[in-house]
């Protein structure tokens, strides 16, 4: 429901600010992609660039940012995708949207490395984390092992490039464009693990290992 409101509000905002000529064109909802650590080159040269191109062809307005999120703070994306440290930024961005009483975006992460942020669990209604064998699950999020999506060997570096994983994400994003408000395209098709309570590995490390015992 809140995702549908997000689609509607995004469309209304663009319609109110568009020129008469632009208003005749279909309004495109925004997909915001956050790259991983140290990916500061232009967006077209980053690991999420192939997925960004696929999303544009599908009908999304796509923006790519670094894991710092410095150039897209004022955006109101319907879909947020983050890889590695970009996954941490996706959760922080989504939490801020909810705190500011906007709407709940859908968040899809690839090997979310929440240790690079301060939000350690899914902060919105719909999250799914697709993870390689060496990366942990995210509490409050659906978790989908990469081995359930592809027979190829997937590493933390290669996960954004894997064509099977990109196709799975595109099936979900297409459903969102049609007004879908859940993650069934991914969770049902690939038997993702449902959200669980508990604390993440990043949360435990931050609070119980890295911080002084007296805190």
Secondary structure, DSSP 8 states (H G I E B T S, - for coil): -HHHHHHHHHHHHHHHHS-HHHHTS----EEEEE--TT--S-GGGSTTHHHHHHHHHHT-EEEEE-TT--S-TT---SEEEEETHHHHHHHHHHHHHHHTT----EEEEES--GGGSS--S--SSEEEEEE-TTS---TTSEEEEGGGT-SS---TTTTTT-HHHHHHHHHHHHHHHTT--S-HHHHTTTT-B----S--HHHHIIIIIIS-TT-
